[in-house]
Every structure is written in structure tokens, then in C-alpha cells.
Amino acid sequence: MWYCFELIKSSKIMNASCFIFTLEKFMASMPSAEEYWLDTEFKSSDDPNDTITSFLFGPRFMSKLYKLSPPEDYELAMTLKRPSSMFLEDLSRPESKLSEERYGSVRRVYVMCDEDEAIPPAFQSWMIKNDEVKEVRMLKHSDHMPMFCMPKQLCYCLLEIALKHFAANSDDSPTSDPN
């Protein structure tokens, strides 16, 4: 078992190292960075010794994300896209530390998208295997954006998960009046 997952099991506090490890493992699984990231632009701060701090997906990479989604959703995403943080600074803050009491206490369900080209199914399986996922749901014929390519199926899947886990963790019905 890898470093970051051992930290969860031993109840030691985690930090950005788990995210970085997973990102490094993901990058190592890709045929080549150029082939995977296509036209994505990476930037760092003005310090030449600084690591990458943000990225901006280009149209070719965005088309991988929205491969099965309606063209109008892809076009809207292209007009709304902005540079995104790598979140490394956020992950290093004390309040974002993962622990058994916080992250480890949550029962994890993974919704797998079988035609996701952004996170290929083989790597999704690796994440599932190494993160103590309790249940896996499969969305067949879904790209990375199931909320666009199959919103009804995704909604139904999430509703089933919520009802199943709410019922398992509560005596109350989700539709009952709290008063």
C-alpha cells in the first residue's frame, strides 16, 4: 500500500503529499505528458524555482472531457474556461489536513465513467483499489462530464447512492418531517 493511504490507516495527519503522489502516479501512467495534456497551458509564479501553480485547458484537451457531451455544452465550457489552481497551497493549510476522523470516516462511493479520456478507466480502477472505496457504480457510455452527456442517469445514480447510504446511517427517512 502506498504512502498516503498508509497515513490514513495509521491516523496520522495527511497533507498535500497524498494529492501529489496520486498526481505523479497518474502522470506516470500516461503515454507522454504532451500526448495526454495536448494544448493545456501550465504556468508557475515569477520564481523560476517554483513548481507549476496553475493550468488552462486548451480546446483539444477540452474535447477529451466533453467527448460524448452535447456540442453546445462544450462550446459553453470553452467560453467560460479560466485558469485553474493546482490547489497545492490550499492543501498545505492545516485546516485541509486529512485524518481518520475527517476523510477516513466518510464511506466512499466511486462513480466510474467508462469512456472517460481525462481519467482513463485503468487509472480510475487504481484509485478505487487504493482508496478503500466501499462501492463502485458504473456509468456506461459516459465521458468525463456525465452531468452533460447523461444528466438523468447521473442524477438517478447519485440519488440511489444517497438513499442507500442515508438509510444505512440514519433512523430517519429522507422525506420525513424533522419536527
Accessible surface in RSA format (square Angstrom, percent):
REM  Atomic radii and reference values for relative SASA: ProtOr
REM  Chains: A
REM  Algorithm: Lee & Richards
REM  Probe-radius: 1.40
REM  Slices: 20
REM RES _ NUM      All-atoms   Total-Side   Main-Chain    Non-polar    All polar
REM                ABS   REL    ABS   REL    ABS   REL    ABS   REL    ABS   REL
RES MET A   1   121.19  62.8  44.95  29.7  76.24 181.5  51.93  44.2  69.26  91.8
RES TRP A   2    83.00  33.3  80.48  39.0   2.52   5.9  61.21  32.6  21.79  35.4
RES TYR A   3   132.03  61.6 121.70  69.2  10.33  26.9  92.02  69.2  40.01  49.3
RES CYS A   4     0.00   0.0   0.00   0.0   0.00   0.0   0.00   0.0   0.00   0.0
RES PHE A   5    14.73   7.4  14.36   8.9   0.37   1.0  14.39   8.7   0.33   1.0
RES GLU A   6    78.81  45.2  78.35  59.3   0.46   1.1  35.81  69.3  43.00  35.1
RES LEU A   7    21.31  11.9  21.13  15.1   0.17   0.4  21.30  15.0   0.00   0.0
RES ILE A   8     8.27   4.7   8.27   6.2   0.00   0.0   8.27   6.0   0.00   0.0
RES LYS A   9   107.68  52.5  79.22  48.6  28.46  67.8  45.88  41.3  61.80  65.8
RES SER A  10    61.42  51.9  32.63  43.6  28.78  66.3  42.34  90.2  19.08  26.7
RES SER A  11    57.21  48.3  40.59  54.2  16.63  38.3  22.81  48.6  34.40  48.2
RES LYS A  12   127.32  62.1 121.34  74.4   5.99  14.3  71.88  64.7  55.44  59.1
RES ILE A  13   113.97  64.9  91.76  68.4  22.21  53.5  91.76  66.1  22.21  60.3
RES MET A  14     0.67   0.3   0.24   0.2   0.43   1.0   0.67   0.6   0.00   0.0
RES ASN A  15    65.53  45.2  58.67  56.7   6.86  16.5   6.02  14.5  59.51  57.5
RES ALA A  16    10.61   9.8  10.49  16.2   0.11   0.3  10.61  14.9   0.00   0.0
RES SER A  17    36.07  30.5  29.29  39.1   6.77  15.6  31.59  67.3   4.48   6.3
RES CYS A  18    16.19  12.2  16.19  18.1   0.00   0.0   1.87   4.7  14.32  15.4
RES PHE A  19    77.33  38.7  70.29  43.5   7.05  18.3  75.81  46.0   1.52   4.4
RES ILE A  20    64.22  36.5  64.22  47.8   0.00   0.0  64.22  46.2   0.00   0.0
RES PHE A  21    45.88  23.0  44.44  27.5   1.44   3.8  45.61  27.7   0.28   0.8
RES THR A  22    29.86  21.2  29.86  30.3   0.00   0.0  25.28  33.9   4.59   6.9
RES LEU A  23    48.17  26.8  44.81  32.1   3.36   8.4  47.67  33.5   0.51   1.4
RES GLU A  24   107.87  61.9 100.98  76.4   6.89  16.4  43.19  83.5  64.68  52.8
RES LYS A  25    72.13  35.2  67.81  41.6   4.32  10.3  27.82  25.0  44.32  47.2
RES PHE A  26    17.05   8.5  17.05  10.6   0.00   0.0  17.05  10.3   0.00   0.0
RES MET A  27    54.62  28.3  44.69  29.6   9.93  23.6  43.90  37.3  10.72  14.2
RES ALA A  28    85.19  78.3  47.43  73.2  37.75  85.9  59.76  84.2  25.43  67.4
RES SER A  29    63.34  53.5  27.54  36.8  35.80  82.5  38.57  82.1  24.77  34.7
RES MET A  30    21.57  11.2   9.38   6.2  12.19  29.0   6.50   5.5  15.07  20.0
RES PRO A  31   102.58  74.8  60.06  54.8  42.51 154.5  74.07  61.2  28.51 177.2
RES SER A  32    42.50  35.9  34.25  45.7   8.26  19.0  36.78  78.3   5.72   8.0
RES ALA A  33    49.49  45.5  40.79  62.9   8.71  19.8  41.34  58.2   8.16  21.6
RES GLU A  34   136.68  78.5 126.38  95.6  10.30  24.5  73.09 141.4  63.59  51.9
RES GLU A  35   104.52  60.0  90.76  68.7  13.76  32.8  41.02  79.3  63.50  51.8
RES TYR A  36    13.25   6.2  10.16   5.8   3.09   8.0   7.89   5.9   5.36   6.6
RES TRP A  37    38.92  15.6  38.92  18.8   0.00   0.0  36.35  19.4   2.57   4.2
RES LEU A  38    52.30  29.1  26.50  19.0  25.80  64.8  28.32  19.9  23.98  64.5
RES ASP A  39    44.06  30.9  29.04  28.9  15.02  35.5  34.52  81.2   9.54   9.5
RES THR A  40    15.81  11.2   0.00   0.0  15.81  37.7   0.00   0.0  15.81  23.9
RES GLU A  41    90.56  52.0  85.35  64.6   5.22  12.4  33.85  65.5  56.71  46.3
RES PHE A  42    72.83  36.4  44.57  27.6  28.26  73.5  44.71  27.1  28.12  80.5
RES LYS A  43   123.10  60.1 116.57  71.5   6.53  15.6  73.12  65.8  49.98  53.2
RES SER A  44    53.61  45.3  28.52  38.1  25.09  57.8   4.04   8.6  49.57  69.5
RES SER A  45    53.95  45.6  34.89  46.6  19.05  43.9  44.59  95.0   9.35  13.1
RES ASP A  46   151.74 106.3 121.99 121.4  29.74  70.3  44.42 104.5 107.32 107.0
RES ASP A  47    71.90  50.4  63.81  63.5   8.09  19.1  26.42  62.2  45.49  45.4
RES PRO A  48   128.36  93.6  89.59  81.7  38.78 141.0 102.28  84.4  26.09 162.1
RES ASN A  49   137.17  94.6 105.34 101.8  31.82  76.6  31.45  75.7 105.72 102.2
RES ASP A  50    58.88  41.2  40.93  40.7  17.95  42.5   6.19  14.6  52.69  52.5
RES THR A  51    90.46  64.3  82.62  83.8   7.83  18.7  79.57 106.9  10.89  16.5
RES ILE A  52    78.19  44.5  74.19  55.3   4.00   9.6  74.19  53.4   4.00  10.9
RES THR A  53    56.24  40.0  49.06  49.7   7.18  17.1  42.11  56.6  14.13  21.4
RES SER A  54    26.51  22.4  26.51  35.4   0.00   0.0  16.20  34.5  10.31  14.4
RES PHE A  55    34.84  17.4  33.05  20.5   1.78   4.6  34.55  20.9   0.28   0.8
RES LEU A  56    41.25  23.0  40.35  28.9   0.89   2.2  40.89  28.7   0.36   1.0
RES PHE A  57    48.96  24.5  46.57  28.8   2.40   6.2  46.57  28.2   2.40   6.9
RES GLY A  58     5.80   7.2   0.00   N/A   5.80   7.2   5.80  15.9   0.00   0.0
RES PRO A  59    67.03  48.9  66.09  60.2   0.94   3.4  66.38  54.8   0.65   4.0
RES ARG A  60   141.56  59.4 138.67  70.7   2.90   6.9  57.43  78.5  84.13  51.0
RES PHE A  61     2.19   1.1   2.19   1.4   0.00   0.0   2.19   1.3   0.00   0.0
RES MET A  62     9.84   5.1   9.84   6.5   0.00   0.0   6.51   5.5   3.33   4.4
RES SER A  63    55.07  46.5  48.25  64.4   6.82  15.7  33.37  71.1  21.70  30.4
RES LYS A  64    31.09  15.2  29.04  17.8   2.06   4.9  22.01  19.8   9.08   9.7
RES LEU A  65     7.37   4.1   7.37   5.3   0.00   0.0   7.37   5.2   0.00   0.0
RES TYR A  66    19.24   9.0  12.60   7.2   6.64  17.3   0.43   0.3  18.81  23.2
RES LYS A  67    82.77  40.4  54.36  33.4  28.41  67.6  41.13  37.0  41.64  44.4
RES LEU A  68    72.76  40.5  48.28  34.5  24.47  61.5  53.43  37.5  19.32  52.0
RES SER A  69    12.15  10.3   0.00   0.0  12.15  28.0   0.22   0.5  11.93  16.7
RES PRO A  70    45.40  33.1  38.94  35.5   6.45  23.5  45.08  37.2   0.32   2.0
RES PRO A  71   100.91  73.5  95.62  87.2   5.28  19.2 100.91  83.3   0.00   0.0
RES GLU A  72   116.42  66.8 106.89  80.9   9.53  22.7  60.91 117.8  55.51  45.3
RES ASP A  73    31.82  22.3  28.99  28.9   2.82   6.7   1.15   2.7  30.66  30.6
RES TYR A  74    42.76  20.0  42.76  24.3   0.00   0.0  32.90  24.7   9.87  12.2
RES GLU A  75   101.67  58.4 101.34  76.7   0.33   0.8  42.18  81.6  59.49  48.6
RES LEU A  76   100.49  56.0  96.92  69.3   3.57   9.0 100.09  70.3   0.40   1.1
RES ALA A  77    14.55  13.4   7.75  12.0   6.80  15.5  13.01  18.3   1.55   4.1
RES MET A  78    41.31  21.4  29.55  19.6  11.75  28.0  29.94  25.5  11.37  15.1
RES THR A  79    94.62  67.3  71.03  72.0  23.59  56.2  74.83 100.5  19.79  29.9
RES LEU A  80   106.24  59.2  94.58  67.7  11.66  29.3  94.68  66.5  11.57  31.1
RES LYS A  81    56.33  27.5  38.56  23.7  17.77  42.3  38.67  34.8  17.66  18.8
RES ARG A  82   158.41  66.5 142.03  72.4  16.38  39.0  64.97  88.8  93.44  56.6
RES PRO A  83    91.08  66.4  69.85  63.7  21.23  77.2  70.08  57.9  21.01 130.6
RES SER A  84    37.42  31.6  31.86  42.5   5.56  12.8  23.73  50.5  13.69  19.2
RES SER A  85    51.01  43.1  43.37  57.9   7.64  17.6  30.82  65.6  20.19  28.3
RES MET A  86    26.07  13.5  23.98  15.9   2.09   5.0  23.16  19.7   2.91   3.9
RES PHE A  87   104.77  52.4 103.35  64.0   1.42   3.7 104.26  63.2   0.50   1.4
RES LEU A  88    47.82  26.6  43.12  30.9   4.70  11.8  43.43  30.5   4.39  11.8
RES GLU A  89   130.91  75.2 121.25  91.7   9.66  23.0  51.96 100.5  78.95  64.5
RES ASP A  90    55.34  38.8  54.04  53.8   1.29   3.1  21.43  50.4  33.91  33.8
RES LEU A  91    46.57  25.9  45.94  32.9   0.62   1.6  45.98  32.3   0.59   1.6
RES SER A  92    62.34  52.7  48.84  65.2  13.49  31.1  33.36  71.0  28.98  40.6
RES ARG A  93   107.55  45.2 105.45  53.8   2.10   5.0  25.70  35.1  81.85  49.6
RES PRO A  94   104.30  76.0  95.90  87.4   8.40  30.5  96.34  79.5   7.96  49.5
RES GLU A  95   109.41  62.8  98.11  74.2  11.30  26.9  68.39 132.3  41.02  33.5
RES SER A  96    32.95  27.8  21.66  28.9  11.29  26.0  28.46  60.6   4.49   6.3
RES LYS A  97    49.27  24.0  48.79  29.9   0.48   1.1  33.64  30.3  15.63  16.6
RES LEU A  98    56.21  31.3  56.21  40.2   0.00   0.0  56.21  39.5   0.00   0.0
RES SER A  99    10.97   9.3  10.76  14.4   0.21   0.5   8.24  17.5   2.73   3.8
RES GLU A 100    62.52  35.9  61.10  46.2   1.42   3.4  27.44  53.1  35.08  28.6
RES GLU A 101   129.26  74.2 106.55  80.6  22.71  54.1  68.68 132.8  60.58  49.5
RES ARG A 102   132.20  55.5 122.62  62.5   9.58  22.8  55.90  76.4  76.30  46.2
RES TYR A 103    60.28  28.1  54.17  30.8   6.11  15.9  47.99  36.1  12.29  15.1
RES GLY A 104    18.44  22.7   0.00   N/A  18.44  22.7   0.92   2.5  17.52  39.2
RES SER A 105    78.95  66.7  41.55  55.4  37.40  86.2  38.71  82.4  40.24  56.4
RES VAL A 106    89.29  58.8  81.23  73.5   8.06  19.4  85.65  74.4   3.64   9.9
RES ARG A 107   105.95  44.5  82.16  41.9  23.78  56.6  26.44  36.1  79.51  48.2
RES ARG A 108    33.33  14.0  29.94  15.3   3.40   8.1  25.67  35.1   7.66   4.6
RES VAL A 109    37.55  24.7   7.79   7.1  29.76  71.7   8.10   7.0  29.46  79.9
RES TYR A 110    47.53  22.2  44.97  25.6   2.56   6.7  38.32  28.8   9.21  11.4
RES VAL A 111    36.64  24.1  18.86  17.1  17.77  42.8  18.86  16.4  17.77  48.2
RES MET A 112    15.46   8.0  15.46  10.2   0.00   0.0   8.07   6.9   7.38   9.8
RES CYS A 113    10.31   7.8  10.26  11.4   0.05   0.1   0.32   0.8   9.99  10.8
RES ASP A 114    43.47  30.4  30.67  30.5  12.80  30.3  12.70  29.9  30.77  30.7
RES GLU A 115    54.97  31.6  48.56  36.7   6.41  15.3  23.95  46.3  31.02  25.3
RES ASP A 116     9.02   6.3   6.22   6.2   2.80   6.6   0.00   0.0   9.02   9.0
RES GLU A 117    70.31  40.4  63.30  47.9   7.01  16.7  27.41  53.0  42.90  35.0
RES ALA A 118     3.87   3.6   3.87   6.0   0.00   0.0   3.87   5.4   0.00   0.0
RES ILE A 119    49.26  28.0  49.26  36.7   0.00   0.0  49.26  35.5   0.00   0.0
RES PRO A 120    38.09  27.8  38.09  34.7   0.00   0.0  38.09  31.5   0.00   0.0
RES PRO A 121    46.73  34.1  46.44  42.3   0.29   1.1  46.73  38.6   0.00   0.0
RES ALA A 122    83.43  76.7  65.07 100.4  18.36  41.8  73.74 103.8   9.69  25.7
RES PHE A 123    12.55   6.3   9.26   5.7   3.29   8.6  11.63   7.1   0.92   2.6
RES GLN A 124     2.85   1.6   2.85   2.1   0.00   0.0   0.53   1.1   2.31   1.8
RES SER A 125    54.01  45.6  49.36  65.9   4.65  10.7  32.05  68.3  21.96  30.8
RES TRP A 126    34.71  13.9  30.03  14.5   4.68  11.0  34.07  18.2   0.65   1.0
RES MET A 127    39.68  20.5  38.47  25.5   1.22   2.9  18.07  15.4  21.61  28.6
RES ILE A 128    28.37  16.1  25.01  18.6   3.36   8.1  25.07  18.1   3.30   8.9
RES LYS A 129   158.79  77.5 133.24  81.8  25.56  60.9  90.54  81.5  68.26  72.7
RES ASN A 130     5.51   3.8   4.58   4.4   0.92   2.2   0.36   0.9   5.14   5.0
RES ASP A 131    26.35  18.5  25.59  25.5   0.76   1.8   7.40  17.4  18.95  18.9
RES GLU A 132    69.65  40.0  56.15  42.5  13.50  32.2  38.23  73.9  31.42  25.7
RES VAL A 133    29.58  19.5   5.14   4.6  24.44  58.9   5.14   4.5  24.44  66.3
RES LYS A 134   134.93  65.8 100.42  61.6  34.51  82.2  62.16  56.0  72.77  77.5
RES GLU A 135    28.08  16.1  21.11  16.0   6.97  16.6  24.06  46.5   4.02   3.3
RES VAL A 136    67.17  44.2  40.42  36.6  26.75  64.4  40.42  35.1  26.75  72.5
RES ARG A 137    51.73  21.7  49.85  25.4   1.87   4.5  23.57  32.2  28.15  17.1
RES MET A 138    84.51  43.8  56.35  37.3  28.16  67.0  56.35  47.9  28.16  37.3
RES LEU A 139    11.98   6.7  11.01   7.9   0.97   2.4  11.98   8.4   0.00   0.0
RES LYS A 140   133.38  65.1 124.84  76.6   8.53  20.3  81.35  73.2  52.03  55.4
RES HIS A 141   122.53  67.0 116.70  81.1   5.83  14.9  85.30  87.9  37.22  43.3
RES SER A 142     0.00   0.0   0.00   0.0   0.00   0.0   0.00   0.0   0.00   0.0
RES ASP A 143     0.00   0.0   0.00   0.0   0.00   0.0   0.00   0.0   0.00   0.0
RES HIS A 144    54.06  29.5  45.08  31.3   8.98  23.0  16.79  17.3  37.27  43.4
RES MET A 145    32.74  17.0  32.74  21.7   0.00   0.0  28.95  24.6   3.79   5.0
RES PRO A 146    13.11   9.6  13.11  11.9   0.00   0.0  13.11  10.8   0.00   0.0
RES MET A 147    97.39  50.4  87.17  57.7  10.22  24.3  87.70  74.6   9.68  12.8
RES PHE A 148    73.96  37.0  66.75  41.3   7.21  18.8  68.46  41.5   5.50  15.7
RES CYS A 149    28.17  21.3   1.27   1.4  26.90  63.2   1.56   4.0  26.61  28.7
RES MET A 150    20.95  10.8  18.21  12.1   2.73   6.5  20.60  17.5   0.35   0.5
RES PRO A 151    72.55  52.9  68.00  62.0   4.54  16.5  69.04  57.0   3.51  21.8
RES LYS A 152   176.17  85.9 168.27 103.2   7.91  18.8 115.25 103.7  60.92  64.9
RES GLN A 153    94.35  52.8  88.30  64.5   6.04  14.4  41.10  87.5  53.25  40.4
RES LEU A 154    24.47  13.6  24.47  17.5   0.00   0.0  24.47  17.2   0.00   0.0
RES CYS A 155    81.01  61.3  76.03  84.8   4.98  11.7  21.06  53.4  59.95  64.6
RES TYR A 156   140.20  65.5 136.98  77.9   3.22   8.4 102.32  76.9  37.89  46.7
RES CYS A 157     9.34   7.1   8.66   9.7   0.68   1.6   6.53  16.5   2.81   3.0
RES LEU A 158    89.37  49.8  85.72  61.3   3.66   9.2  86.13  60.5   3.24   8.7
RES LEU A 159    95.22  53.0  91.01  65.1   4.21  10.6  94.43  66.3   0.78   2.1
RES GLU A 160    61.79  35.5  56.67  42.9   5.12  12.2  22.93  44.4  38.86  31.7
RES ILE A 161    22.28  12.7  22.28  16.6   0.00   0.0  22.28  16.0   0.00   0.0
RES ALA A 162    56.15  51.6  45.74  70.6  10.41  23.7  54.92  77.3   1.23   3.3
RES LEU A 163    80.18  44.7  76.97  55.1   3.20   8.0  77.30  54.3   2.87   7.7
RES LYS A 164   108.66  53.0  96.68  59.3  11.98  28.5  71.00  63.9  37.66  40.1
RES HIS A 165    29.03  15.9  28.24  19.6   0.79   2.0  27.83  28.7   1.21   1.4
RES PHE A 166    76.60  38.3  69.58  43.1   7.02  18.3  75.41  45.7   1.19   3.4
RES ALA A 167    70.99  65.3  49.56  76.5  21.43  48.7  53.55  75.4  17.44  46.2
RES ALA A 168    69.68  64.1  28.76  44.4  40.92  93.1  40.71  57.3  28.98  76.8
RES ASN A 169    99.07  68.3  62.93  60.8  36.14  87.0  33.27  80.1  65.81  63.6
RES SER A 170    38.56  32.6  17.23  23.0  21.33  49.1  18.97  40.4  19.59  27.4
RES ASP A 171   157.79 110.5 116.08 115.5  41.72  98.6  38.96  91.7 118.84 118.5
RES ASP A 172    94.89  66.5  87.04  86.6   7.85  18.6  14.00  33.0  80.89  80.7
RES SER A 173    56.37  47.6  44.85  59.9  11.52  26.5  38.43  81.8  17.94  25.1
RES PRO A 174    73.74  53.7  40.23  36.7  33.50 121.8  44.79  37.0  28.94 179.9
RES THR A 175   128.59  91.5  94.46  95.8  34.13  81.3  79.53 106.8  49.07  74.2
RES SER A 176    55.84  47.2  34.12  45.5  21.72  50.0  37.05  78.9  18.79  26.3
RES ASP A 177   110.12  77.1  81.61  81.2  28.51  67.4  41.17  96.9  68.95  68.8
RES PRO A 178   130.51  95.1  89.00  81.1  41.52 150.9 100.42  82.9  30.09 187.0
RES ASN A 179   166.02 114.5 105.34 101.8  60.68 146.1  48.07 115.7 117.95 114.0
END  Absolute sums over single chains surface
CHAIN  1 A    11446.8       9480.8       1966.0       7098.2       4348.6
END  Absolute sums over all chains
TOTAL         11446.8       9480.8       1966.0       7098.2       4348.6
